[in-house]
Amino acid sequence: MTIYQEELLRRLPQLDCTGYYGYRDGLLHIFHGDAPFCRQTPEGFLRFYEDQFEALSQTELYDKIHQEVSAIREYVSLYEAAPQMEAEGVHDYRKLAEYGNIVLAGTYSENHGFMFTTWDQDKERGYVSGGDYSPNYAYAKESFVRRSGLLQEQRLFQPEEAENLYRCVEYARNHCETLTFEQSKALDELAEKLSFGYPEIEENPPTFEPEEGPQLNL
């Protein structure tokens, strides 16, 4: 099984799917419920059953798996071609990108998958500091862009702002009865993007509901 397939297999439960590796054909077989959905090649590409592709390609699950596979191909390809970090104590990381004194790096473990980080590094590349670690590649890329100054911080959401936006999106999805299908789908995509880009939202989705605990009635 290749790294591409191992990464997708780890992500399948979050996509409400299951899978197994076929040792005879070298493909990762993906199921949604009891029904076969698609297969992944060793190079990280998807194969769909011809008689089902037209219908499957119109589904939300197709979009989610396609986005996940595209992201995996991006960071695995970067990782496989990247040089090892030169700084002391971080030789197990590989340098994925660099701009100024900010570096984006990643490391891989067969047991745990990928971990990404951004660091400040000195001019001689001898040491790094201020690591911002996450298994979420999208978050790591955003951290790199923000810390390197490639994009003005004013144009990005702070974590608290992203949480408030997520609350508003969830409230609209659950309480607005006049949403069209297109509007509902757009809100679903926005909620998914916020969850994927901010790990704290994915781990503990924020809402407007009061926290559980003793209430004081006056």
Sine and cosine of phi, psi and omega as CSV:
sin_phi,cos_phi,sin_psi,cos_psi,sin_omega,cos_omega
0.00,0.00,0.72,-0.69,-0.02,-1.00
-1.00,0.09,0.20,-0.98,0.03,-1.00
-0.87,0.49,-0.63,0.78,0.02,-1.00
-0.83,0.55,-0.71,0.70,-0.03,-1.00
-0.95,0.31,-0.62,0.78,0.04,-1.00
-0.88,0.47,-0.65,0.76,0.00,-1.00
-0.91,0.42,-0.71,0.70,0.00,-1.00
-0.92,0.40,-0.62,0.79,0.02,-1.00
-0.87,0.49,-0.60,0.80,0.05,-1.00
-0.92,0.40,-0.52,0.85,-0.08,-1.00
-1.00,0.05,-0.26,0.97,-0.11,-0.99
-0.84,0.54,-0.67,0.75,0.02,-1.00
-0.85,0.53,-0.56,0.83,0.02,-1.00
-0.95,0.30,-0.29,0.96,0.06,-1.00
-0.99,-0.15,0.16,0.99,-0.02,-1.00
0.88,0.47,0.64,0.77,0.01,-1.00
-0.74,-0.67,0.22,-0.97,0.11,-0.99
-0.77,-0.64,0.19,-0.98,0.01,-1.00
-0.23,-0.97,0.24,-0.97,0.09,-1.00
-0.53,-0.85,0.44,-0.90,0.01,-1.00
-1.00,-0.02,0.78,-0.62,0.03,-1.00
-1.00,-0.02,0.95,-0.31,-0.06,-1.00
-0.93,0.37,-0.39,0.92,-0.02,-1.00
-0.98,0.18,-0.66,0.75,-0.06,-1.00
-0.97,-0.24,-0.14,0.99,0.02,-1.00
0.95,0.30,0.30,0.95,-0.03,-1.00
-0.95,-0.32,0.50,-0.87,0.13,-0.99
-1.00,-0.06,0.90,-0.43,-0.06,-1.00
-1.00,-0.04,0.82,-0.57,-0.12,-0.99
-0.92,-0.40,0.72,-0.69,-0.03,-1.00
-0.83,-0.55,0.56,-0.83,0.17,-0.99
-0.90,-0.44,0.94,-0.33,-0.19,-0.98
0.93,0.36,-0.76,-0.65,0.04,-1.00
-0.99,-0.12,-0.02,1.00,-0.10,-0.99
-0.99,-0.13,0.72,-0.69,0.09,-1.00
-0.90,0.43,0.72,-0.70,-0.06,-1.00
-0.95,-0.30,-0.79,0.61,0.01,-1.00
-0.27,-0.96,-0.03,-1.00,0.04,-1.00
-0.71,-0.70,0.48,-0.88,0.01,-1.00
-0.91,-0.42,0.73,-0.68,0.00,-1.00
-0.98,0.19,0.26,-0.97,0.06,-1.00
-0.86,0.51,-0.43,0.90,0.00,-1.00
-1.00,0.09,0.00,1.00,0.08,-1.00
1.00,-0.08,0.13,0.99,0.00,-1.00
-1.00,-0.09,0.39,-0.92,-0.04,-1.00
-0.99,-0.15,0.60,-0.80,0.14,-0.99
-0.86,-0.50,0.76,-0.65,0.02,-1.00
-0.93,-0.38,0.43,-0.90,0.06,-1.00
-0.96,0.29,0.81,-0.59,-0.16,-0.99
-0.82,0.57,-0.64,0.77,-0.06,-1.00
-0.97,0.26,-0.15,0.99,-0.01,-1.00
-0.91,-0.42,-0.18,0.98,-0.17,-0.98
-0.87,0.49,-0.70,0.71,-0.08,-1.00
-0.86,0.52,-0.66,0.75,0.00,-1.00
-0.96,0.28,-0.68,0.73,-0.05,-1.00
-0.91,0.42,-0.58,0.82,-0.07,-1.00
-0.92,0.38,-0.21,0.98,0.01,-1.00
-0.99,-0.11,0.05,1.00,-0.10,-1.00
-0.99,-0.11,0.37,-0.93,0.05,-1.00
-0.91,0.42,-0.60,0.80,0.00,-1.00
-0.89,0.46,-0.63,0.78,0.05,-1.00
-0.85,0.53,-0.72,0.70,0.00,-1.00
-0.87,0.48,-0.68,0.73,-0.03,-1.00
-0.90,0.43,-0.73,0.68,-0.01,-1.00
-0.92,0.40,-0.65,0.76,0.00,-1.00
-0.88,0.47,-0.68,0.73,0.03,-1.00
-0.90,0.43,-0.66,0.75,0.00,-1.00
-0.90,0.44,-0.71,0.70,-0.02,-1.00
-0.91,0.42,-0.63,0.78,0.01,-1.00
-0.89,0.45,-0.68,0.73,0.02,-1.00
-0.90,0.43,-0.68,0.74,0.00,-1.00
-0.89,0.47,-0.70,0.71,0.02,-1.00
-0.88,0.48,-0.60,0.80,-0.02,-1.00
-0.90,0.43,-0.81,0.59,-0.10,-0.99
-0.98,0.20,-0.47,0.88,0.07,-1.00
-0.93,0.36,-0.66,0.75,0.03,-1.00
-0.88,0.47,-0.68,0.74,0.06,-1.00
-0.87,0.49,-0.72,0.69,-0.06,-1.00
-0.89,0.46,-0.70,0.71,-0.06,-1.00
-0.91,0.42,-0.47,0.88,-0.02,-1.00
-0.99,-0.12,-0.09,1.00,-0.14,-0.99
-0.99,0.10,0.53,-0.85,0.07,-1.00
-0.99,0.17,0.37,-0.93,0.07,-1.00
-0.94,0.35,0.49,-0.87,0.09,-1.00
-0.91,0.41,0.60,-0.80,-0.01,-1.00
-1.00,-0.05,-0.34,0.94,-0.08,-1.00
-0.91,0.42,0.49,-0.87,-0.04,-1.00
-0.90,0.43,0.73,-0.69,0.12,-0.99
1.00,0.06,-0.03,1.00,-0.05,-1.00
-0.75,-0.66,0.55,0.84,-0.06,-1.00
-0.94,0.34,-0.24,0.97,0.04,-1.00
-0.99,0.16,-0.10,0.99,0.07,-1.00
-0.99,-0.13,0.49,-0.87,0.09,-1.00
-0.91,-0.41,0.57,-0.82,-0.05,-1.00
-0.99,0.11,0.92,-0.40,-0.02,-1.00
-1.00,0.00,-0.56,0.83,0.00,-1.00
-0.34,-0.94,0.38,-0.92,-0.03,-1.00
-0.49,-0.87,0.69,-0.73,0.08,-1.00
-0.50,-0.86,0.87,-0.49,-0.07,-1.00
0.88,0.48,-0.79,-0.61,0.01,-1.00
-0.99,-0.17,0.22,0.98,0.00,-1.00
-0.95,-0.31,0.71,-0.71,-0.02,-1.00
-0.80,-0.60,0.63,-0.78,0.13,-0.99
-0.96,-0.28,0.82,-0.58,-0.09,-1.00
-0.72,-0.70,0.30,-0.95,0.01,-1.00
-0.54,-0.84,0.47,-0.88,0.08,-1.00
-0.73,-0.69,0.42,-0.91,-0.09,-1.00
-0.77,-0.64,0.67,-0.74,0.07,-1.00
-0.76,-0.65,0.71,-0.71,0.02,-1.00
-0.89,0.46,-0.48,0.88,-0.03,-1.00
-0.99,0.12,-0.57,0.82,-0.14,-0.99
-0.87,-0.49,-0.12,0.99,-0.01,-1.00
0.99,0.12,-0.55,-0.83,-0.10,-0.99
-1.00,-0.09,0.51,-0.86,0.22,-0.98
-0.74,-0.67,0.74,-0.67,-0.01,-1.00
-0.90,-0.43,0.39,-0.92,0.04,-1.00
-0.39,-0.92,0.40,-0.92,0.22,-0.98
-0.90,-0.44,0.58,-0.82,-0.01,-1.00
-0.72,-0.69,0.41,-0.91,0.34,-0.94
-1.00,0.08,0.66,-0.75,0.04,-1.00
-0.76,-0.66,0.49,-0.87,0.01,-1.00
-0.97,0.22,0.18,-0.98,-0.08,-1.00
-0.89,0.46,-0.54,0.84,-0.02,-1.00
-0.99,0.10,-0.04,1.00,-0.02,-1.00
0.88,0.47,0.50,0.87,-0.04,-1.00
-1.00,-0.02,-0.41,0.91,0.03,-1.00
-0.49,-0.87,0.34,-0.94,0.01,-1.00
-0.77,-0.64,0.33,-0.94,0.01,-1.00
-0.44,-0.90,0.20,-0.98,0.07,-1.00
0.91,0.43,0.71,0.70,-0.04,-1.00
-0.92,0.39,0.71,-0.71,0.09,-1.00
-0.90,-0.44,1.00,-0.09,-0.19,-0.98
-1.00,-0.08,0.58,-0.81,0.07,-1.00
-0.25,-0.97,0.60,-0.80,0.14,-0.99
-0.98,0.19,-0.08,1.00,-0.05,-1.00
-1.00,-0.03,0.93,-0.37,-0.06,-1.00
-0.90,0.43,-0.64,0.77,0.00,-1.00
-0.88,0.47,-0.66,0.75,0.03,-1.00
-0.90,0.43,-0.67,0.74,-0.01,-1.00
-0.89,0.45,-0.64,0.77,0.05,-1.00
-0.90,0.44,-0.66,0.75,0.03,-1.00
-0.90,0.44,-0.66,0.75,0.04,-1.00
-0.87,0.49,-0.66,0.75,0.02,-1.00
-0.90,0.44,-0.71,0.70,0.00,-1.00
-0.90,0.44,-0.68,0.74,-0.03,-1.00
-0.93,0.37,-0.74,0.67,-0.09,-1.00
-0.95,0.32,-0.51,0.86,-0.02,-1.00
-0.99,0.15,-0.23,0.97,-0.02,-1.00
0.99,0.13,0.20,0.98,0.02,-1.00
-0.92,0.40,-0.42,0.91,0.06,-1.00
-0.69,-0.72,0.71,-0.70,-0.03,-1.00
-0.87,0.50,0.71,-0.71,-0.05,-1.00
-0.88,0.47,-0.44,0.90,-0.01,-1.00
-0.90,0.43,-0.32,0.95,-0.03,-1.00
-1.00,-0.08,0.07,1.00,0.01,-1.00
-0.92,-0.39,0.43,-0.90,0.08,-1.00
-0.99,0.12,0.72,-0.69,0.21,-0.98
-0.96,0.27,0.38,-0.92,-0.03,-1.00
-0.80,0.60,-0.66,0.75,0.00,-1.00
-0.91,0.41,-0.62,0.79,0.03,-1.00
-0.92,0.40,-0.64,0.77,0.02,-1.00
-0.90,0.43,-0.63,0.78,0.02,-1.00
-0.90,0.43,-0.67,0.74,0.03,-1.00
-0.91,0.42,-0.64,0.77,0.04,-1.00
-0.90,0.44,-0.65,0.76,0.02,-1.00
-0.88,0.47,-0.66,0.75,0.04,-1.00
-0.86,0.51,-0.70,0.71,-0.01,-1.00
-0.90,0.43,-0.66,0.75,0.02,-1.00
-0.89,0.46,-0.72,0.69,0.00,-1.00
-0.89,0.45,-0.64,0.77,0.00,-1.00
-0.90,0.43,-0.69,0.73,0.01,-1.00
-0.90,0.43,-0.65,0.76,-0.01,-1.00
-0.89,0.45,-0.59,0.81,-0.12,-0.99
-1.00,-0.04,-0.33,0.94,-0.14,-0.99
-0.84,-0.55,-0.27,0.96,-0.02,-1.00
-1.00,0.03,0.95,-0.33,-0.09,-1.00
-1.00,0.10,-0.12,0.99,-0.05,-1.00
-0.98,-0.18,0.14,0.99,0.00,-1.00
-0.90,0.44,0.71,-0.70,0.13,-0.99
-0.98,0.18,0.18,-0.98,0.03,-1.00
-0.87,0.49,-0.68,0.74,-0.01,-1.00
-0.91,0.42,-0.66,0.75,0.03,-1.00
-0.91,0.42,-0.67,0.75,0.02,-1.00
-0.89,0.46,-0.67,0.74,0.02,-1.00
-0.90,0.43,-0.64,0.77,0.02,-1.00
-0.90,0.44,-0.63,0.78,0.04,-1.00
-0.93,0.37,-0.62,0.79,0.06,-1.00
-0.87,0.50,-0.70,0.72,-0.02,-1.00
-0.92,0.40,-0.62,0.78,0.03,-1.00
-0.92,0.40,-0.68,0.73,0.04,-1.00
-0.88,0.47,-0.66,0.75,0.02,-1.00
-0.91,0.42,-0.65,0.76,0.00,-1.00
-0.90,0.43,-0.66,0.75,0.03,-1.00
-0.91,0.41,-0.67,0.74,0.00,-1.00
-0.90,0.44,-0.65,0.76,-0.04,-1.00
-0.96,0.29,-0.57,0.82,-0.07,-1.00
-0.99,0.11,-0.34,0.94,-0.03,-1.00
-0.80,-0.61,0.99,-0.17,-0.09,-1.00
-0.81,0.59,-0.56,0.83,-0.02,-1.00
-0.90,0.43,-0.49,0.87,0.05,-1.00
-0.96,0.27,-0.65,0.76,0.01,-1.00
-0.90,0.44,-0.62,0.79,-0.03,-1.00
-0.97,0.24,-0.58,0.81,-0.06,-1.00
-0.60,-0.80,0.99,0.15,-0.07,-1.00
-0.84,0.54,0.84,-0.55,-0.02,-1.00
-0.98,0.19,0.52,-0.86,0.04,-1.00
-0.65,-0.76,0.09,-1.00,0.09,-1.00
-1.00,0.04,-0.09,1.00,-0.01,-1.00
-0.92,0.39,0.62,-0.79,0.01,-1.00
-0.92,0.40,0.55,-0.83,0.04,-1.00
-0.92,0.40,0.55,-0.84,0.02,-1.00
-0.92,0.38,0.58,-0.81,0.00,-1.00
0.46,-0.89,0.09,-1.00,-0.03,-1.00
-0.89,0.46,0.69,-0.72,0.00,-1.00
-0.95,-0.31,0.64,-0.77,0.01,-1.00
-0.97,-0.26,0.92,-0.40,0.02,-1.00
-0.99,-0.13,0.81,-0.59,-0.01,-1.00
-0.98,-0.21,0.00,0.00,0.00,0.00
